[in-house]
Amino acid sequence: MNAFGLIHSTAYPDSEEAKEKRLRAVSTIQTEGIVNFVDGLVPGLLHRNMWNRYLRM
């Protein structure tokens, strides 16, 4: 196995904090572009070893 991912989602409505976070993400994408957004997002999604592999891509 090369990789394994766990994804969690629910049908419950977002909290106010989650809504604000999503709006900040949209704003970042609009002002800084998708590359900067993804570069800021990926480190929180991957284990440190996988992040190092991502940087080499």
C-alpha positions as CSV (number, residue, x, y, z in Angstrom):
1,M,0.0,0.0,0.0
2,N,1.4,3.4,-1.0
3,A,-1.1,5.6,0.7
4,F,-4.1,5.6,2.9
5,G,-6.6,8.4,3.6
6,L,-9.4,9.0,6.0
7,I,-12.1,11.5,5.0
8,H,-14.9,12.7,7.4
9,S,-18.0,14.6,6.5
10,T,-21.5,14.9,7.8
11,A,-24.9,16.1,6.6
12,Y,-25.1,18.5,9.6
13,P,-25.1,22.2,8.9
14,D,-21.8,24.1,9.3
15,S,-21.0,26.0,12.4
16,E,-20.5,29.8,12.2
17,E,-16.8,29.2,12.6
18,A,-16.8,26.7,9.7
19,K,-18.7,29.2,7.5
20,E,-16.2,31.9,8.3
21,K,-13.3,29.6,7.5
22,R,-14.9,28.7,4.1
23,L,-15.4,32.4,3.3
24,R,-11.7,33.1,4.2
25,A,-10.7,30.3,1.9
26,V,-12.7,31.8,-1.0
27,S,-11.2,35.2,-0.3
28,T,-7.6,33.7,-0.3
29,I,-8.2,31.9,-3.6
30,Q,-9.6,35.1,-5.2
31,T,-6.8,37.4,-4.0
32,E,-3.7,35.0,-3.9
33,G,-4.7,32.3,-6.3
34,I,-5.3,28.6,-5.9
35,V,-1.6,27.6,-5.7
36,N,-1.1,29.7,-2.6
37,F,-4.3,28.3,-1.1
38,V,-3.3,24.7,-1.7
39,D,0.2,25.3,-0.5
40,G,-1.2,26.6,2.8
41,L,-3.8,23.8,3.0
42,V,-1.7,20.6,2.2
43,P,0.6,20.7,5.2
44,G,-2.4,20.3,7.6
45,L,-3.7,17.4,5.6
46,L,-0.6,15.3,5.3
47,H,1.8,13.6,7.7
48,R,5.2,15.3,7.8
49,N,6.9,12.5,5.7
50,M,4.2,12.8,3.0
51,W,4.6,16.6,3.0
52,N,8.3,16.2,2.2
53,R,7.3,14.0,-0.7
54,Y,4.8,16.5,-1.9
55,L,7.4,19.2,-1.9
56,R,9.6,17.1,-4.2
57,M,6.8,16.8,-6.8
